[in-house]
């Protein structure tokens, strides 16, 4: 069998571990060949590929990023390019394609699958917002990095009796904010799922200082927004992929808080440091298991599926189900966090 593999969307720690796992499983267990397409769907649209054998993936387990490169492609281009992508796959004699990606990549995988291309998807994203799987690899690494950095901010905030707002990634889902906030003992956690009430944030900050606390740490997901009409908020518009362009919610909230509380406020944006570098052992293991099970599914003819973690087991879920909606933070999970904030 010949397997095609690509990594799409924003990169994420563990992508190289999956590529290695797919190549080793295909080569060693099935005697199959693997062709990697470069820079996500662009590699299929532009017919750019590289053969991947066991030697080519040596040393990839611990390396961050993706050796195949990644890119975002606008959904219209993908829809318009289905015939070209199919032609590339035919030219390389690909029997099954394994796209590794987040919401956008898996949605495109579903479209291709509906068009008759045999596909087995693998979910990745530091945002952990893919439905149908308990976790995506990359998330644990991002949370670990964010937690370590927030731990460090506690001591400097304390020394200066400041409010420190830490902006973490999380476009539509606040999982990183929720977990890193809980792990690092943040006093405030703001997520995209629930617009925040600025009056409430001001009250919380004033109360903490009034009862003698030395500082306040707030974790703010980049996609968090104020309740409409409660604070002037500059929007960043929409990019070419239809994504909201972020305009610095932590900075904007910080300015408002400084004005209304009289306290010194600083905003720190963690940004891409959350996505770079080597994956945690948890993510290496999850990525390796996803690669193994996806390659097995490809050989057993389970197409149109995505590998998923359910409890401790790896299962298959239909791609249609996985991309039907995003997995966002539930009110129950927010309530758990609120028991330790405020
Ligand atoms: O989708 C994952 C993600 O890390 C988001 O949390 C973040 O908004 C986005 O990627 C950033 O993407 P880019 O690399 O295009 O700046």
Boltz pocket constraint, residues with backbone or C-beta under 6 A from the ligand:
constraints:
  - pocket:
      binder: B
      contacts: [[A, 10], [A, 11], [A, 102], [A, 125], [A, 126], [A, 127], [A, 169], [A, 170], [A, 171], [A, 222], [A, 275]]
      max_distance: 6.0
